[in-house]
Amino acid sequence: QVQLVESGGGLVQAGDSLTLSCAVSGRAFGTYNLGWFRRAPGKEREFVAIINWSGASSYYTDSVKGRFAFSRDNAKNTVYLQMNSLKPEDTAVYYCYGIAGPNSYWGQGTQVTVSS
């Protein structure tokens, strides 16, 4: 069984930085593509970023390009989302997502609140 556990959320001011972590338990971490999604209050869950199994490539939604950076440490079974220059519109619950072949998994989410 694969489990994803997010951490690192919190309350910050606009312009601050936060780093979210997602620890993945289970086998074959290195085969998983991993992503971050978020759900803002009253909105649908939206894609934020994804990183491939090797960490060689990543892709970001336009609203976070240049501000967020996604990385992974396969030795620690952990991925990180470095979030800089945070804006109030980044306020959301952030979810870690993992997929390999037909299998996909979600974490429980971590709250990020950015005050203006």
N, C-alpha and C positions, 0 to 999 in steps of 0.2 A: 504494500500500500504506500502510495506517495502522499506526503503531506507538505504543504507550503505554509510557512508561518512568517507573516510580515511584522516588522517592527520599525521604529524610528519616527513615527508620526508625532504630531504635536501642534502647539499653538505658537505661531511666529508672526512677526510684523512684515508688511510688504517690503520687499528688497532683501529679506533674509534668505538663508540657505538651510536646507535639510537634506539628510541622506536617509533614504528608506532602504531597508534590507529585507531580503526574502530568503529564508533558510529552507532548503528542500531536503527532506528525508526520503529515504528509499534508494533503490538501485538505479543505475544508469542515468545519473544526473547529467552526465556529459552528453547524452544524446537528446536532451530536451531543448527545444526552443522556448525561451521564457519571455514573458511580456508583463507590462503593467497596464491596467485599466483604471478608470476612476469613475465615481458616480457623485455628482454634485447634488445638493439638495433640490428636489423637484425635477431632476433631469434623468435622462437615460444614462446607463453606463457607457462610457466612451473609451476608445483605444487611446493609449498614451505613447507607448514605445514597445519595441520588441528587439530581442537580441538572439542571434542564432546560436546553435549548440556550441560552436567553438569560440564565440565572442568576437569573431572576425568582422561581423557586420551587424549593424543595428539600424533601426528606422524609427522615426519620431513623427508624431502628429505635428502639423504646422504650428500650432499654438505654443509648443514647448521647444521647438528647434532653437538651438543656440543657448538655451537656458538649462536644459536637462541633459544628463549624460548617464547612459546605461552601461554597466560593466558586470562581469561575472568572474568569480573565482572558483574554478572547477575543483580545486583542491579542498576548498571549504564548503562545497555544495551551496554556495550563496551567490545571489545577485544583488546588485546595488543600483539605486536610482538617485544620483546626485542632482538635487534640485536647487538651482540658483535663481536669484532675482525673482523670488516668488511674488505672485500677484494675488489679490483677493479672489480673482476668478479661478485660481488653482485650488481653492477650498473644495475638498471632496474626501470621500473614502477611497483610498487607493488599494487596489487588489492586485496580487501577484497571480500570474497565470502560466501554466506550463503545459506544453504539448509535445508529444512524440508519437508519430504514427496515429493510430486510432484513439490514443489515450490522452485525456486532458484533465487538468486539475486546477482548482481555484483555492486561494488562501481565504482567510476570514476577513481580511481588510484591516487597514489602519487609517485613522482619521488625521487629515492634515487641514488645519485651519489657519488662514492667512488674514490677519487684520489690517485694515487700511490706516 
